[in-house]
Amino acid sequence: MNLRDGTNADPGHPSMNRYVGGQRLYFAAAKPWTRADCVIDNSDPKLPRITTHAAR
């Protein structure tokens, strides 16, 4: 999002509250990892890992 839209790269930055808060609401309500066939771990953006089972 930072590269695409020019937003602040720090998720803790006050300008990101809307997006981070929205993401947290979505995760809490939808729990998408419980329905996913696989989960992609992007903790290292240069080396994403595809997991075979959704994290629960």
C-alpha positions in Angstrom: 0.0 0.0 0.0 2.9 2.3 0.8 4.4 1.8 -2.7 1.1 1.8 -4.5 -0.7 4.7 -2.7 2.1 6.6 -1.0 0.8 6.0 2.5 3.0 5.8 5.5 4.9 2.5 5.7 4.6 2.3 9.5 1.3 0.6 10.5 1.6 2.3 13.9 1.6 5.8 12.3 -1.6 7.8 13.2 -2.5 8.2 9.5 -2.8 4.4 9.3 -5.3 4.0 12.1 -8.2 3.8 9.7 -6.7 1.0 7.6 -5.2 -1.0 10.5 -8.5 -0.6 12.5 -10.5 -1.8 9.5 -8.2 -4.8 9.0 -8.6 -5.8 12.7 -12.4 -5.5 12.5 -12.4 -7.6 9.3 -10.2 -10.3 10.9 -12.3 -10.4 14.0 -15.6 -10.7 12.1 -14.7 -12.8 9.2 -11.8 -15.0 10.5 -10.7 -15.6 6.9 -7.9 -17.9 8.0 -10.5 -20.5 9.1 -11.8 -20.8 5.6 -8.6 -20.5 3.6 -7.0 -23.4 1.7 -3.6 -21.8 2.3 -2.2 -18.8 3.9 0.6 -16.7 2.6 3.0 -15.4 5.2 4.3 -12.0 4.1 6.3 -11.3 7.3 9.3 -11.0 5.0 7.9 -9.3 1.8 11.0 -10.4 -0.2 10.4 -14.0 0.7 6.7 -14.8 1.0 5.9 -18.3 2.3 2.9 -20.3 1.2 1.6 -22.5 4.0 -0.5 -25.6 3.1 -2.8 -25.3 6.0 -4.6 -22.2 7.3 -3.3 -20.9 10.6 -5.9 -21.2 13.3 
